[in-house]
């Protein structure tokens, strides 16, 4: 097994960790069954005064709009939207586009890095990746469980230069379909996927270290 400078290993493991975190975010955003579960668990039909068919149609449209790389006009199937509400979703779409680009870039580094690890038989990178990724879920879950609302609001204030994320339910009734607890569940799911990738990295290291 070829020895690599520890800084090189740490840098590569950081790139691997970023890649896995981005993948975790993308999987969670596109994991519609979580929202379908929350429709019943969070009593969304009762809160929104919409039937399940309408809720699913508008949610599916929203996710498809946000995750598409195409420049689309934002028009919900059955709900009105204010100018401010539309601007906010365009801003969110821009964030997801950035995540997509970062995922493409980090995936390239991940492939090249993995090739380098295999070629030099240096798999300690996955051990360091395991450690980094193991820390992330606990760094997320603990503060989220203590006060998710404060963190949620702080995130929006930092990310967006306006207050268009503070929807008026009369102008943007879609907000009644998106309770804060749903975003909390998304955060937990992201942490779970990161933990899974952490264990996956450890398994790779263990398998290669004993081979």
N, C-alpha and C positions, 0 to 999 in steps of 0.2 A: 504493500500500500504506500503510495507516494505521499510524503508530508507536504502540506501546503501551509503558508503563513496564516496564522490565526485570523489576521485582519481580512485576508481574502475570503476565508471561510465565513466570517461574520457578515461581510458585505454580500456575499452570494446568498447566505441564509436570509438576510433581510429582504433581498429581491424575491426570493422564493416565498417568504412570508407575505409580502405585499401582493404577490400574485394570488396566493390562496385566499387572502382577505377579500380581494376584488371579486374573485370567483364566488365566494360565500355571499357577497352582497348581490351579485347578479342572479344567483340561484334563488335567493330569498325573494327578490323583487318579482321574479317570474313564477314563483311558487303560489299559484292562485288557490290551491286547496286550503291554504292557511286562512285566506279571506273567506272562502266558502264555509269553513268551520266557524269563523267568527261571526258570520251572518246570524247564526243561531245562538252561539255562545254569548255574544254581546247584545242580542236582541235588536239587531240593526233594523229590521222591518218596522218594529214598533217605534224606534227612535226617529226613523226617516220618513215614516208614513208612505213607504214604497213597498211593492210586493217583491218577492225574491227574484222573479224574472227581470224586473226593472233594475234591481240592485246589481245583479250579475252582469247585465248588459252594459250598464254604465261603468262598472268597475273594470270589466274586460277591455272596454274601449280606452279607459284611462291608462291602464298598464300597457296596452299595445301602442298607444300614442307616445308614452314616455320612453319606451324601450326601442322604438323604431328610429333608425338613423335617417329616415326620410323627413323632409320638411313638410309637415302636414298641418292643415288648419284644425284648430281645436273646436270640435262641436260634439258635445255629448248627445247620445241617442235620444234621451227623453227629458233631459234637464237643462234649464237655462244656465248661462254663465255670464258673470259681469266681465267688463274689460279688465279689471284688476285681477280677477280670478284666472282669466285666460293668460295674462302676463305671467302670473305665478307659475302656472303649469308649463309655460314655455321656458321659464327659468329652470324649473326642475328637469325638464327635458335636456337642457344644455348640460346640467350636471351629469345626467346619465350618459350623454354622449361623451363627456370627458372620461367617465368611468370606463366606457367601452374602449376608448383609445388607449387608456392606461393599461387595460386588460390585454389588449393586442400587443402592446410594447413589452409588458412584463411576461407575457406568455412566450415571446421570442427569447427573452433573456432566460426564462425558465428552461426552455428546450436546449439552448446553447449551454447553459450551466449544467444541466443534467448530463449532456453529452461529455462535458469536461470532467464531471465527477466519475462517469463510467470509464472514460479513457484513462484517467489517472488513478482510478480505483480509490478515490477519496470521497467517502460517503459521510464524513463528519458534518458536512453541510446540512444534511437532513436531521442530524442530532440537534444542531443549533436551531434549525427551523422549528423543530418540535418544541424546544424550550420557549422560543419567542411566541409561537402561536398558542402555547399553553397559558401564557401570562395574559394574553389579550382578552379571552372570554371573562376572566375574573376581573380584569380592569374595567370591563363593560358592565357586567351583570351586577356587581356590588353597588356602584353608584346609581345604576338604573333602578334597582330594587329599592334603594333608599329614597330617591326623589326623582323619578323619571320626568315628571312635568317640568321641573326647573331646567333639567338638561335639554329636554325637547325644545323648550322655548329659547334657551340660550343658543342652541344649535341653529335655529332659524334666524335669530338676530345676527349671528356671526356670518352665516352663509348668504343671506339676502340683504340687499341694500335698502329694501323698502319693507313696509308692513303688509304687503298684499297677501301674505300667508295667514293673516288674521281675517278669515272669511266672514262675511255677513250672510247668515243662513237664509235671509230673504232673497238675496241676490245670487248666492251660490249654494243651493240646497245640497250639493254633493258633499259638503263638509259634514252633513248629518249622517252620511254613509261611511265616514272615515273617523271613527272615534279614536281618541288618543291611545286607548288600550290596545287597539289594533297595531299601532306603530311600536308599542312596547313589545308585543308579541313578535313583531318583525325583528326587533333588536335581539331578542332572546334567540330567535331562530338563526340569525347571523352568527351569534356567539356559539351556538351548537355546531354549525357547519365548520366554523374555525377550529373548534375542538376536534371534530372528526378529521380534518386535514392535519391537525397536530398529531393525532394518533397514527394517521396514515404515514406521516414523515418518520415517526419513531419505528414503525413496522419496517419501512424501507431500510432504515439504518441498522436495525437488529438483524434483518435477513442478510444484508450485504456484509455486515461485520463478522458473521459466523460462516459465510460462504468461502 
